[in-house]
Amino acid sequence: MFVKFTCTDRVATVVNAAQITFISPVEDGTRIRFGEGRSVTVVEPIDEVMDRLDRTQSFPRE
């Protein structure tokens, strides 16, 4: 499932929730980490990020 966030440079970014390995709060918002050292920092606070990601898990998978 893909989730849309806003990067710190105010550009929309879409992440694949299934690939997220770690989420942490940072001064600019929230850093979302993926495997192999990849990450993106978004302006949404960690609570909002977690809420959006939790909602993606509530949909049935086919």
N, C-alpha and C positions, 0 to 999 in steps of 0.2 A: 504494500500500500504506500502511496506517495503522499507526502504532507508538504504544504507550501508555507514557507517562512520568509522573513525579510532579512537580507544580509546587512551588515553594518554600513555598507555603502549604499543602502536603500534599494538595492536590486532584489527582485523576487528570486527565491531559490526553492527548488523542490528536492526533497530528500526521500530516499527509499527507507522507510521505517525498519524494514527487515535487516538492513545493513548497519544500523547504528550499534556501536559497541560501548560507548560511554558518553555521558552528558554531564557538563559541569558549568556552574555559574562563573562568569568573568565580568570584569568591569563594564564592558560594552554590551552585555546581554547574556547569551548562553552559547557555549561552545559544544557543538555536536561532533563527535569523533566517529570515524569509520575505521575499518581495518587498514593496514599498511601505512599508518601515519597520516592519513587524510583527515581533514576536519574542515568545518565551516563555522563561523561565528555569526549568530543571528541576534537581532535586537530584542526579540521577545524574552521576557523573564523565564527562568527555568520552570516555574509553576505552570505557565501557559504552554510551554513546550511539552511538558509531561502530560498535561491535559489533552492536547491535540494528539499526541502519540497514543495515549490510552484509548482515545475514541477510535483510532484506526484498528485497534485490536478487537473492538466490539463487533465488527462486521464479519459475517460468516465468510469463510474462504471456500472457494469452489474447487 
